[in-house]
Amino acid sequence: MNVLILNGSPRKNGNTSHALRAIEDGLKARHTVESLNVYDFTFKPCRNCDACKRNGGSCVLPDDTVPVISKVAAADLVIFGSPVYWWGISAQLKDVVDKFYSRDDASAKPTLRTKKKIGVVACGADSLSNPEYKLISDQFRCIAEFLGWEVVLDESVCAAAADDLAKDAARLAELKATAGKL
Ligand SMILES: Cc1cc2nc3c(=O)[nH]c(=O)nc-3n(C[C@H](O)[C@H](O)[C@H](O)COP(=O)(O)O)c2cc1C
């Protein structure tokens, strides 16, 4: 499979980054993996101008939407990783997800409405009993159902300081092993 990993954290060495690196390690034995930090790109928030609905699926804002959404469309498996920010995903990752609107029609070229697998990784400071993890998981499950995708990985990580997960070798090994089965 062609795998795309999208890291929605600004911390390049934080918990989401460590979780995604472990997942990438698990995947790359059998799959081709590309990882992107969404903070390295510019995504202007969707304005609902609907230009994309008239031009075949290209966001007209001067940003990185078209190349990044094209990578999402081309991938067989997309892993979305985010820190929990106020019970949800980071604004930067949400800006990417909002741009799915530009390619959510079957007629868009290339369309996002294709057979695709996705994974979700949410890293928050609060315990795993906090509803925030389920809120994020449910958001992606709804998106997947809408676009005809399948959720194949869904991981919640409790870690607060930037190096908390890096110190948890057992959890990292678990993430790698889970990804290795995909
Ligand atoms: C703006 C902001 C909002 C946050 N909101 C939450 C939250 O609602 N729930 C939570 O458990 N942690 C929250 N946190 C803590 C982060 O989710 C936590 O530190 C996480 O491990 C950061 O992941 P990262 O190291 O990959 O960036 C918040 C942190 C920031 C900066």
The ligand as a MOL file (V3000), in Angstrom:
LIG
                    3D

  0  0  0     0  0            999 V3000
M  V30 BEGIN CTAB
M  V30 COUNTS 31 33 0 0 0
M  V30 BEGIN ATOM
M  V30 1 C -3.9080 24.6690 22.7290 0
M  V30 2 C -3.8390 23.3930 23.5070 0
M  V30 3 C -5.0150 22.7630 23.8710 0
M  V30 4 C -4.9770 21.5490 24.5790 0
M  V30 5 N -6.1540 20.9330 24.8840 0
M  V30 6 C -6.1390 19.7140 25.4890 0
M  V30 7 C -7.3530 19.0190 25.7530 0
M  V30 8 O -8.4540 19.4730 25.4840 0
M  V30 9 N -7.2480 17.8080 26.3490 0
M  V30 10 C -6.0350 17.2400 26.6820 0
M  V30 11 O -6.0120 16.1180 27.2070 0
M  V30 12 N -4.8800 17.8770 26.4130 0
M  V30 13 C -4.8930 19.0960 25.8310 0
M  V30 14 N -3.7130 19.7340 25.5310 0
M  V30 15 C -2.4380 19.0430 25.8150 0
M  V30 16 C -1.9010 18.2920 24.5990 0
M  V30 17 O -2.9000 17.5480 23.9540 0
M  V30 18 C -0.8090 17.2990 25.0310 0
M  V30 19 O 0.2530 17.9810 25.6510 0
M  V30 20 C -0.3070 16.4780 23.8670 0
M  V30 21 O 0.5540 15.4660 24.3390 0
M  V30 22 C 0.4320 17.3320 22.8430 0
M  V30 23 O 0.8330 16.4940 21.7970 0
M  V30 24 P 2.1410 16.8060 20.9330 0
M  V30 25 O 3.3150 16.6640 21.8730 0
M  V30 26 O 2.1430 15.8020 19.8680 0
M  V30 27 O 1.9990 18.1860 20.3950 0
M  V30 28 C -3.7320 20.9520 24.8890 0
M  V30 29 C -2.5340 21.6150 24.5400 0
M  V30 30 C -2.5860 22.8170 23.8540 0
M  V30 31 C -1.3030 23.5130 23.4820 0
M  V30 END ATOM
M  V30 BEGIN BOND
M  V30 1 1 1 2
M  V30 2 1 2 3
M  V30 3 2 2 30
M  V30 4 2 3 4
M  V30 5 1 4 5
M  V30 6 1 4 28
M  V30 7 2 5 6
M  V30 8 1 6 7
M  V30 9 1 6 13
M  V30 10 2 7 8
M  V30 11 1 7 9
M  V30 12 1 9 10
M  V30 13 2 10 11
M  V30 14 1 10 12
M  V30 15 2 12 13
M  V30 16 1 13 14
M  V30 17 1 14 15
M  V30 18 1 14 28
M  V30 19 1 15 16
M  V30 20 1 16 17
M  V30 21 1 16 18
M  V30 22 1 18 19
M  V30 23 1 18 20
M  V30 24 1 20 21
M  V30 25 1 20 22
M  V30 26 1 22 23
M  V30 27 1 23 24
M  V30 28 2 24 25
M  V30 29 1 24 26
M  V30 30 1 24 27
M  V30 31 2 28 29
M  V30 32 1 29 30
M  V30 33 1 30 31
M  V30 END BOND
M  V30 END CTAB
M  END
